[in-house]
Amino acid sequence: MKKLISIIISAAIFCVLSSCGFAAESTPADFTMTMQIGNPIMTVNGTQQEIDPGRGTVPILVNDARTLLPVRAVIEAMGGTVEWDENTDTATLKYRSDIINLTIDSTTAYLNDVAQTLDVAPALINDRTMLPIRFIAESFKFNVGWDENEQLITITKATDEPVATAAPTATPADKDSGNNVLIAYFSRAGENWQVGNVEKGNTAVIADYISEKTNADVFEITPVDPYPESYNETLTRVQRERDNNERPEFNGEIENFDQYDTVFLGYPIWYGGLPMIMYTFLEKYDMSGKTVIPFSTHGGSGWGSTRSELSTLCPNAEFVDGFSTAGTNARSAQDEVNSWLDGLGY
């Protein structure tokens, strides 16, 4: 039976972002999806398709309050990956930097390792794995609407447009005189993250590789109020900062910022977006007229929405193709970083 359920859930849930790459980095433009209770057809950006291809399964209401449905085609339209633990009957859904764990017949779900209580448990109904669509969509930061009269579900999300990239206009600094190039980065060092005897975060490791290759000046964006060593505690704080649109303060000043023509800008990707301390930094230091080269580490989101955020924060900068890698790969990525920098002329 567990093997059967494994096959069913693999077919019933889409793959939501892989933990190691750029697959399905963003949703389609002006993403809009509609579904109706009792109707096996959904509409995605104006195109009709079956919710459960070939089986005719329909969304159902449970306790007149929550919608359950086989979500493979739904999540497929969003993009992603799924892992299934046959021993525990648990599905792990990943979308950008968010991870959901759902277990058949359990009302306890986990969003980024934080326990959440569901109104209705995932269930096996007529040999189909049925999951709560509102919880999943909203956890992945989609908007969910409900028309009670029509029993119509609408799921929407704005598109994260990538920043336009172009060849650098400024000549890369000579390795022996990198005083017109700056590396500015934020990195969180967490539990047991050691490089030699120094605690160092993943993004800091990439910044070191860039520094070795370019001989550029370096400014680390360090928060006045350091983030917790515990990643779960950090996520709680990050969510609060995002919800409240906070601007965490950072230490220090960059002397003679105007002298820099090129800025390598580094950050981890949290909840698919920029850490709020990067907003603080970019609202203080104007990138107008400079060449900005982003680099980032992530837990599976790829660039997430960060390139469109940078485009908004730095409207008068010129962007060059950046470098992004999973945080787990950072300590083995030096050859990749060097190859990328070679391509930029360093």
Sequence and secondary structure as in RCSB ss.txt:
>XXXX:A:sequence
MKKLISIIISAAIFCVLSSCGFAAESTPADFTMTMQIGNPIMTVNGTQQEIDPGRGTVPILVNDARTLLPVRAVI
EAMGGTVEWDENTDTATLKYRSDIINLTIDSTTAYLNDVAQTLDVAPALINDRTMLPIRFIAESFKFNVGWDENE
QLITITKATDEPVATAAPTATPADKDSGNNVLIAYFSRAGENWQVGNVEKGNTAVIADYISEKTNADVFEITPVD
PYPESYNETLTRVQRERDNNERPEFNGEIENFDQYDTVFLGYPIWYGGLPMIMYTFLEKYDMSGKTVIPFSTHGG
SGWGSTRSELSTLCPNAEFVDGFSTAGTNARSAQDEVNSWLDGLGY
>XXXX:A:secstr
 HHHHHHHHHHHS  B  TTS TT S  TTEEEEEETT SEEEETTEEEESSTTT    EEETTTEEEE  HHHH
HHH BBEEEETTTTEEEEEETTEEEEEETT SEEEETTEEEE SS  EEETTEEEEEHHHHHHHTT EEEEETTT
TEEEEEE           SS    TT EEEEEEEE     TT EETTEE  HHHHHHHHHHHHH EEEEE  BSS
   SSHHHHHHHHHHHHHTT    B    TTGGG SEEEEEEE BTTB  HHHHHHHHHS  TTSEEEEEEEESS
 TTTTHHHHHHHH TT EE   EEEEGGGGGG HHHHHHHHHHHT 
